[in-house]
Amino acid sequence: MLIVTGTKRSGTSLWMQLLISAGYKHVGTKFPRNWEEKLKAANPNGFYESELRKGVYWETNPHPQTGRYLHPKNTSRLLTKVFIPGLVKSDHAFLSRVVCSVRPWQQYSRSVRKMRLLESQVFEWATKEKQPAYLPPEVEWLKENFMLVRDLRVRGYPHRVVPHSQLMTSPEATLTKILDWVGGDVSKAPELAKQIDPSLYRNRNPQVSAVLKPEHLALLDTWQACVEAGDWGNLEGLKALNEAWSIGLEKGWFEQIYPWNDPRIAGEEL
């Protein structure tokens, strides 16, 4: 399969929209369930998600409701979105090509907070007996991107790591490279680039963390700088990411779950 992956709010929906326009058959719905009514403000052009966002493995393939089975031999050019926690569960046989979209922790944190605020309003979390709880966004960013790097290193399937900023600021060149790599029609890159709406490149204001100290955040920034430079596997960046992970394990960051309306989690006005 041709898989688009990343954290949530990292540009995966945009990649799905572009590759579908490039002619790829896909698994996923523009607005699953009631999302067009409830969540369109977060992604006006669609999410294109399916059960496979949780991974392509025994719990999702065969499909738990329909029983439909996707065979690796028949899906090498089938497109789908799989978030990072699902990617690491996915069977290796389905990982034909993986496009990994990476967004800085500051942008991710701001965007996720806003998304959770929207969800809390439309799903009326405050009125529910059982209410959601999460890791702080910057900790979640570290956890998932560490998982991604480990999976890329250990399993070695074909992949490209693409900074979200690169797609937004140099869309035609970025699309040309990716289409060429996946065996698509590179002549479509200029027209596809015109589909990118710069006004949707939001949430770029500087962010602070209520959980991580500046020296911890600097480690995240070091790896992100390597990603932006086109060298996610740079030794300096990997050392910084590993150090942040080790500190997080020692300090118990990954077990510190907070209610959706806690200041360490809560969103801001849209």
C-alpha positions in Angstrom: 0.0 0.0 0.0 0.9 3.6 -0.4 0.6 4.9 3.1 0.4 8.5 4.4 1.4 8.7 8.0 2.3 11.2 10.7 0.8 12.5 13.9 -2.6 13.9 13.9 -2.7 17.5 12.6 0.5 17.1 10.7 -0.7 17.4 7.1 -1.8 13.8 6.5 -5.2 14.9 5.3 -3.7 17.3 2.8 -1.4 14.5 1.4 -4.4 12.3 1.0 -6.3 15.0 -0.9 -3.3 15.6 -3.2 -2.6 11.9 -4.0 -6.2 11.2 -4.6 -6.3 14.1 -7.1 -3.1 12.6 -8.6 -5.2 9.5 -9.5 -4.6 7.0 -6.7 -7.4 4.8 -5.6 -7.9 5.0 -1.9 -9.4 3.6 1.2 -11.0 6.3 3.4 -14.0 8.6 3.5 -13.8 12.4 3.0 -15.9 12.9 6.1 -16.5 9.7 8.1 -19.7 9.3 10.1 -21.0 12.8 11.1 -17.7 14.6 10.8 -18.8 16.9 8.0 -21.5 18.3 10.3 -19.4 18.3 13.4 -15.7 18.7 12.5 -15.5 20.3 9.1 -14.0 23.5 10.6 -10.9 21.5 11.5 -10.4 20.1 8.0 -12.6 21.9 5.4 -11.4 19.7 2.5 -11.8 16.4 4.2 -10.1 13.9 6.4 -10.1 10.8 4.2 -9.9 8.3 7.1 -11.0 4.7 7.6 -10.6 1.9 10.1 -7.1 1.4 8.6 -5.9 4.7 10.3 -5.4 2.3 13.3 -3.1 0.2 11.3 -3.3 -2.5 8.6 -3.2 -5.7 10.7 -5.4 -8.4 12.1 -7.8 -6.1 14.0 -8.7 -4.0 10.9 -8.0 -6.4 8.0 -10.3 -8.2 7.3 -12.6 -5.3 8.1 -14.3 -6.0 11.4 -17.8 -5.4 10.1 -17.8 -6.4 6.4 -15.2 -9.1 6.5 -13.5 -7.6 3.4 -9.9 -8.6 3.2 -7.2 -6.5 1.4 -4.4 -8.8 0.1 -0.9 -7.3 -0.1 -0.5 -8.5 -3.7 -3.5 -6.5 -4.8 -2.9 -3.3 -2.8 0.6 -2.1 -3.8 -0.8 1.1 -5.3 -3.8 1.5 -3.0 -3.6 4.7 -0.9 -4.6 5.0 2.7 -3.9 7.1 5.9 -2.4 5.4 8.9 -1.5 7.4 12.0 1.9 6.6 13.6 0.6 4.3 16.4 -1.1 2.3 13.6 1.9 2.3 11.3 4.0 0.5 13.9 1.3 -2.2 14.2 0.9 -2.6 10.4 2.0 -5.8 8.7 5.3 -5.2 6.8 3.8 -6.8 3.7 1.5 -3.8 3.2 4.2 -1.1 3.5 5.0 -0.6 -0.2 5.7 3.1 0.2 5.3 5.3 3.2 5.1 9.1 3.1 5.8 10.5 6.6 4.6 14.1 7.2 6.3 15.8 10.1 5.2 19.0 11.8 7.1 20.9 14.5 5.9 20.3 18.1 4.9 23.9 18.5 2.6 23.8 15.5 1.3 20.4 16.4 0.6 21.4 20.0 -1.4 24.5 19.0 -3.3 22.7 16.4 -4.2 19.7 18.6 -5.3 22.0 21.4 -7.7 23.8 19.0 -8.9 20.5 17.6 -9.7 19.2 21.1 -11.5 22.4 22.0 -13.7 22.0 18.9 -14.4 18.4 19.8 -15.2 19.3 23.3 -17.8 21.7 22.1 -19.5 19.7 19.3 -19.5 16.4 21.4 -20.4 18.2 24.6 -17.7 16.5 26.7 -18.5 18.7 29.8 -21.9 16.9 30.0 -20.6 13.4 29.7 -20.1 11.1 32.6 -17.0 9.6 31.1 -14.7 12.4 29.8 -11.6 12.1 27.6 -8.0 12.4 29.0 -4.8 12.8 27.1 -1.0 13.2 27.2 0.1 16.8 26.9 0.5 17.6 23.2 4.2 18.1 23.3 4.7 14.8 25.1 2.4 13.0 22.6 4.5 14.5 19.7 7.7 13.1 21.2 6.1 9.7 21.8 4.8 9.3 18.3 7.7 10.7 16.4 10.1 8.5 18.5 7.9 5.5 17.5 8.1 6.6 13.9 11.9 6.9 13.8 12.3 3.6 15.6 10.0 1.9 13.1 11.7 3.4 10.1 15.1 2.2 11.4 14.1 -1.2 12.6 11.8 -2.4 9.8 13.4 -0.6 6.8 10.5 -0.3 4.5 10.6 2.3 1.7 9.8 5.7 3.1 10.2 9.4 2.6 10.1 11.9 5.6 8.6 15.2 4.4 8.5 18.4 6.6 5.0 19.8 6.4 6.5 23.3 5.9 8.3 22.1 2.8 5.0 21.0 1.2 3.4 24.4 2.1 6.2 26.6 1.0 7.6 24.6 -2.0 4.5 22.6 -3.1 5.4 21.9 -6.7 9.0 20.8 -6.0 7.9 18.6 -3.1 5.0 17.0 -5.0 7.3 16.4 -8.0 9.8 14.5 -5.8 7.1 12.4 -4.1 5.2 11.6 -7.2 8.4 10.5 -8.9 9.2 8.3 -5.9 5.8 6.6 -5.8 5.7 6.1 -9.6 3.0 8.7 -10.1 2.5 11.2 -12.9 4.9 14.1 -12.2 3.4 16.2 -14.8 0.4 16.7 -12.5 2.6 18.4 -9.8 2.0 22.0 -11.0 -1.8 21.6 -11.0 -1.8 19.8 -7.7 0.3 22.5 -6.1 -2.5 25.0 -7.0 -4.9 23.0 -4.8 -2.9 23.9 -1.6 -4.6 26.7 0.2 -2.0 28.7 2.1 -4.7 30.1 4.4 -5.0 26.6 5.9 -1.4 26.7 7.0 -2.3 27.8 10.5 -1.1 27.5 14.1 2.5 28.7 13.5 2.7 31.0 16.5 5.4 30.3 19.1 4.3 28.0 21.9 5.5 27.3 25.4 5.1 24.1 27.4 3.5 23.7 30.8 5.1 20.3 31.2 8.6 20.3 29.6 11.5 22.5 30.5 13.3 24.6 27.9 16.2 22.2 27.8 13.9 19.4 27.0 12.1 21.3 24.3 15.5 22.1 22.8 16.1 18.4 22.2 12.8 18.2 20.2 13.9 21.3 18.3 17.3 19.7 17.4 15.7 16.7 15.8 13.0 18.8 14.0 15.8 21.0 12.6 17.4 17.9 11.1 14.0 17.0 9.5 13.6 20.5 8.1 17.1 20.2 6.6 16.1 16.9 4.9 18.2 14.7 7.2 15.8 13.1 9.8 18.4 10.4 10.5 21.2 12.9 11.3 23.2 11.5 14.2 23.0 14.7 16.2 19.2 14.7 15.8 18.8 11.1 16.7 20.9 11.5 19.8 18.7 14.5 20.9 15.5 12.5 20.3 16.8 9.5 22.2 17.9 11.7 25.1 14.4 13.3 25.2 12.8 9.8 25.2 15.1 8.6 28.0 14.3 11.6 30.1 10.6 11.1 29.5 10.8 7.5 30.6 12.8 8.5 33.7 10.4 11.3 34.6 7.2 9.4 33.7 6.0 11.8 31.1 4.3 9.1 29.1 2.1 8.0 32.0 0.9 11.6 32.9 -2.6 11.7 31.5 -4.8 14.7 32.2 -8.5 15.5 31.7 -9.3 17.3 28.4 -10.0 20.6 30.2 -6.8 20.7 32.3 -4.6 23.7 31.4 -1.9 21.3 30.2 -4.3 19.9 27.7 -7.0 22.5 27.1 -7.4 24.3 23.8 -7.8 27.9 22.9 -10.5 29.9 21.0 -10.7 29.1 17.3 
